[in-house]
């Protein structure tokens, strides 16, 4: 066939295969080496004791625990302040009610004093003095 022997054809095919396979294998080996380096670099980024993701995650978890404790402490303080505020509000409302009752009683007494007429023989000052003393008793 075309004047080439079977061995020449096989040799030519083997040479062509070698021309294609050797560079492909070299590229594959180079790419494999780059991937292994990338994996090692990424593993270092994960495992580095200071800047690695595992170390960062542990610091974040510690910070979270600390912050949760602080929030719980603040919530306890807020609850205590709320209880104190409620107590003071109740005391204030009771004091206001007592003061308003005192004002109403004083207004009644004042109205009664102002409306009272002197008894026979009393002038207005003596009548007012008597009514005030009666009110105080």
C-alpha positions as CSV (number, residue, x, y, z in Angstrom):
1,X,0.0,0.0,0.0
2,X,1.5,3.3,-1.2
3,X,4.9,1.7,-1.0
4,X,5.1,1.8,2.9
5,X,5.6,-1.3,4.8
6,X,3.4,-2.2,7.6
7,X,6.1,-1.5,10.2
8,X,6.6,2.0,8.7
9,X,2.9,2.8,9.0
10,X,2.8,1.5,12.6
11,X,5.9,3.5,13.4
12,X,4.4,6.7,11.8
13,X,1.2,6.2,13.8
14,X,3.2,5.6,17.0
15,X,5.2,8.8,16.3
16,X,2.0,10.8,15.7
17,X,0.5,9.3,18.9
18,X,3.7,10.2,20.7
19,X,3.6,13.7,19.2
20,X,0.1,14.2,20.5
21,X,0.2,12.2,23.7
22,X,3.5,13.4,25.2
23,X,2.5,17.1,25.1
24,X,-1.0,16.2,26.4
25,X,0.5,14.2,29.2
26,X,3.0,17.0,30.1
27,X,0.1,19.5,30.1
28,X,-2.0,17.2,32.2
29,X,0.9,16.7,34.7
30,X,1.5,20.4,34.9
31,X,-2.2,21.1,35.4
32,X,-2.3,18.3,38.1
33,X,0.7,19.9,39.8
34,X,-1.0,23.3,39.7
35,X,-4.2,21.8,41.2
36,X,-2.2,20.1,44.0
37,X,-0.6,23.4,44.8
38,X,-4.0,25.2,44.7
39,X,-5.4,22.5,47.1
40,X,-2.4,22.9,49.4
41,X,-2.7,26.7,49.4
42,X,-6.4,26.5,50.1
43,X,-5.8,24.0,52.9
44,X,-3.4,26.4,54.4
45,X,-6.0,29.2,54.2
46,X,-8.4,26.9,56.0
47,X,-6.0,25.5,58.7
48,X,-3.7,28.4,59.4
49,X,-3.7,28.8,63.2
50,X,-3.9,32.6,63.1
51,X,-5.6,33.7,59.8
52,X,-7.2,30.4,58.7
53,X,-10.9,30.0,58.4
54,X,-11.1,27.5,61.2
55,X,-9.3,30.0,63.6
56,X,-11.6,32.8,62.4
57,X,-14.7,30.6,63.0
58,X,-13.5,29.7,66.5
59,X,-12.9,33.4,67.3
60,X,-16.4,34.3,65.9
61,X,-17.9,31.5,68.0
62,X,-16.1,32.9,71.1
63,X,-17.3,36.4,70.3
64,X,-20.8,35.2,69.8
65,X,-20.8,33.4,73.2
66,X,-19.4,36.6,74.9
67,X,-22.0,38.8,73.2
68,X,-24.9,36.4,74.0
69,X,-23.8,36.7,77.7
70,X,-23.7,40.4,77.5
71,X,-27.1,40.6,75.9
72,X,-28.5,38.3,78.6
73,X,-26.9,40.6,81.2
74,X,-28.5,43.6,79.6
75,X,-31.9,41.9,79.4
76,X,-31.7,41.2,83.1
77,X,-30.9,44.8,83.8
78,X,-33.7,46.0,81.6
79,X,-36.1,43.6,83.4
80,X,-35.0,45.0,86.8
81,X,-35.4,48.6,85.6
82,X,-38.8,47.8,84.2
83,X,-39.9,46.2,87.6
84,X,-38.5,49.3,89.4
85,X,-40.3,51.6,87.0
86,X,-43.5,49.7,87.4
87,X,-43.2,49.9,91.2
88,X,-42.4,53.7,91.1
89,X,-45.3,54.3,88.7
90,X,-47.7,52.4,91.1
91,X,-46.3,54.4,94.1
92,X,-46.8,57.7,92.1
93,X,-50.3,56.8,91.1
94,X,-51.2,56.0,94.7
95,X,-49.6,59.2,95.9
96,X,-51.5,61.2,93.3
97,X,-54.8,59.5,94.3
98,X,-54.1,60.4,97.9
99,X,-53.2,64.0,97.0
100,X,-56.3,64.4,94.8
101,X,-58.5,63.0,97.7
102,X,-56.9,65.5,100.1
103,X,-57.5,68.4,97.6
104,X,-61.2,67.3,97.2
105,X,-61.6,67.2,101.0
106,X,-59.9,70.6,101.4
107,X,-62.1,72.0,98.7
108,X,-65.2,70.6,100.5
109,X,-64.1,72.1,103.8
110,X,-63.3,75.4,102.2
111,X,-66.6,75.5,100.5
112,X,-68.4,74.7,103.7
113,X,-66.4,77.4,105.5
114,X,-67.1,80.0,102.8
115,X,-70.8,79.1,102.7
116,X,-71.3,79.1,106.5
117,X,-73.2,81.9,108.1
118,X,-72.1,83.3,111.5
119,X,-74.1,82.2,114.5
120,X,-75.9,84.9,116.4
121,X,-73.4,87.1,118.2
122,X,-70.4,85.9,116.0
123,X,-68.8,88.1,113.4
124,X,-67.5,86.5,110.2
125,X,-63.9,86.1,111.5
126,X,-65.1,84.3,114.7
127,X,-67.4,82.1,112.6
128,X,-64.6,81.2,110.2
129,X,-62.3,80.5,113.2
130,X,-64.9,78.2,114.8
131,X,-65.5,76.3,111.5
132,X,-61.7,75.8,111.0
133,X,-61.3,74.4,114.5
134,X,-64.3,72.1,113.9
135,X,-62.8,70.9,110.6
136,X,-59.4,70.2,112.2
137,X,-60.8,68.1,115.0
